[in-house]
Amino acid sequence: MRPNLTVNIGKLKLKNPVMVASGTFGTGYGELVDINLLGAVVLKTITLKARHGNPPPRIAETSSGMLNSIGLENKGVEDFIKNGIQKLKDIKALLIASIAGDDENEYGTLAKRLNRVGRIAALEINLSCPNVKHGARESLIAQDEKATYSIVRAARRATRLPLIAKLSPNVTDISKIAIAAQRAGADAVLLVNTFPAMAVDVDTKKPKLGNITGGLSGPAIKPIALKMVWDAYNKLDIPIIGCGGIMDTNDAVEFILCGASAVQVGTATFVNPNAPAEIIKGINKYCAKNGINDMNELVGSMKVGAL
Ligand SMILES: Cc1cc2nc3c(=O)[nH]c(=O)nc-3n(C[C@H](O)[C@H](O)[C@H](O)COP(=O)(O)O)c2cc1C
């Protein structure tokens, strides 16, 4: 018998726990991979108005990871509703829209605009992009419990869609921010976005990114992201979606054992667009091999105590 891989995130029912992370997965990959196998596709973050993004270069490879400073380039929510969503019509997998704004009003408006776009199954609230400024704010929204609460609250009031709050790893205690998102009505938290980071070309003495700094992703961040999931797991009542450096099945299972109900895969798809599909197969095999009938039994089941 095949193990049950179905996972519930609020009202959202995923057929398996593997999603592709916002901004990393070209929907044009449809020619290379079967997108419909995925638990969900998280779309690139959209904002109220179009954004041109940051100056190039916007991507740089680092040891065991990559830096990006895309800066949320997108054509704005109205273009997405008018044209963008049409381009996704052949994708049968669940679509999750990701939104970012400067303040509560913008997040509320975005959530309201997307509320009735039939194909959108849930909203991911990006509170944590290290490559953009949120209005006059010096810090990220997800570095501030109060701001996290009020923005998730504004989105909660504007939509009945399931809400996922995407948090930043660049905080002292991630569980405090996660609890603020939960209190405000988030159905899940996503841990984590990229880590603020940089790299320098010693020959030119210039930064490798046009924006000087960017966000670090890939295997380099996995152990830190994992600890954040573990730290938050026992303190939350809502599910955690784990993200950060997941390259293969073992990485995904590690996140699940530490408390993630589902995972997102980003940088891995730059190396192998089929990684998410291979991870779904791998989780199936892992469950079968270990006599697990329901993947949900694995969530948070890491054994602690004497080694
Ligand atoms: C090129 C690139 C673009 C990204 N764009 C977004 C974005 O638009 N919105 C967002 O919430 N996260 C964005 N991210 C962050 C990823 O969704 C993910 O949280 C992060 O890369 C960590 O996962 P990974 O190590 O598996 O890549 C981006 C990451 C990369 C590498």
The ligand as an SDF file (V2000), in Angstrom:
LIG
                    3D

 31 33  0  0  0  0  0  0  0  0999 V2000
   16.7400   33.5670   -7.4660 C   0  0  0  0  0  0  0  0  0  0  0  0
   15.8640   33.5530   -6.2590 C   0  0  0  0  0  0  0  0  0  0  0  0
   14.7060   34.3210   -6.2530 C   0  0  0  0  0  0  0  0  0  0  0  0
   13.8800   34.3230   -5.1290 C   0  0  0  0  0  0  0  0  0  0  0  0
   12.7270   35.0700   -5.1440 N   0  0  0  0  0  0  0  0  0  0  0  0
   11.8870   35.0200   -4.0740 C   0  0  0  0  0  0  0  0  0  0  0  0
   10.6460   35.7110   -4.1120 C   0  0  0  0  0  0  0  0  0  0  0  0
   10.2500   36.3560   -5.1060 O   0  0  0  0  0  0  0  0  0  0  0  0
    9.8560   35.6420   -3.0060 N   0  0  0  0  0  0  0  0  0  0  0  0
   10.1960   34.9160   -1.8910 C   0  0  0  0  0  0  0  0  0  0  0  0
    9.4270   34.8610   -0.9210 O   0  0  0  0  0  0  0  0  0  0  0  0
   11.3660   34.2220   -1.8560 N   0  0  0  0  0  0  0  0  0  0  0  0
   12.2000   34.2620   -2.9070 C   0  0  0  0  0  0  0  0  0  0  0  0
   13.3690   33.5490   -2.8660 N   0  0  0  0  0  0  0  0  0  0  0  0
   13.6990   32.7450   -1.6650 C   0  0  0  0  0  0  0  0  0  0  0  0
   13.2760   31.2780   -1.8570 C   0  0  0  0  0  0  0  0  0  0  0  0
   11.8890   31.1600   -2.0680 O   0  0  0  0  0  0  0  0  0  0  0  0
   13.6810   30.4110   -0.6360 C   0  0  0  0  0  0  0  0  0  0  0  0
   12.9980   30.8750    0.5050 O   0  0  0  0  0  0  0  0  0  0  0  0
   15.1810   30.4640   -0.3760 C   0  0  0  0  0  0  0  0  0  0  0  0
   15.9030   30.4500   -1.5910 O   0  0  0  0  0  0  0  0  0  0  0  0
   15.6670   29.3200    0.5150 C   0  0  0  0  0  0  0  0  0  0  0  0
   15.4060   28.0640   -0.0620 O   0  0  0  0  0  0  0  0  0  0  0  0
   16.4940   27.2620   -0.9610 P   0  0  0  0  0  0  0  0  0  0  0  0
   17.7730   27.2110   -0.1710 O   0  0  0  0  0  0  0  0  0  0  0  0
   15.8760   25.9140   -1.1930 O   0  0  0  0  0  0  0  0  0  0  0  0
   16.6730   28.0300   -2.2130 O   0  0  0  0  0  0  0  0  0  0  0  0
   14.2250   33.5430   -3.9790 C   0  0  0  0  0  0  0  0  0  0  0  0
   15.3910   32.7710   -4.0040 C   0  0  0  0  0  0  0  0  0  0  0  0
   16.2070   32.7620   -5.1200 C   0  0  0  0  0  0  0  0  0  0  0  0
   17.4390   31.8940   -5.1010 C   0  0  0  0  0  0  0  0  0  0  0  0
  1  2  1  0
  2  3  1  0
  2 30  2  0
  3  4  2  0
  4  5  1  0
  4 28  1  0
  5  6  2  0
  6  7  1  0
  6 13  1  0
  7  8  2  0
  7  9  1  0
  9 10  1  0
 10 11  2  0
 10 12  1  0
 12 13  2  0
 13 14  1  0
 14 15  1  0
 14 28  1  0
 15 16  1  0
 16 17  1  0
 16 18  1  0
 18 19  1  0
 18 20  1  0
 20 21  1  0
 20 22  1  0
 22 23  1  0
 23 24  1  0
 24 25  2  0
 24 26  1  0
 24 27  1  0
 28 29  2  0
 29 30  1  0
 30 31  1  0
M  END
$$$$
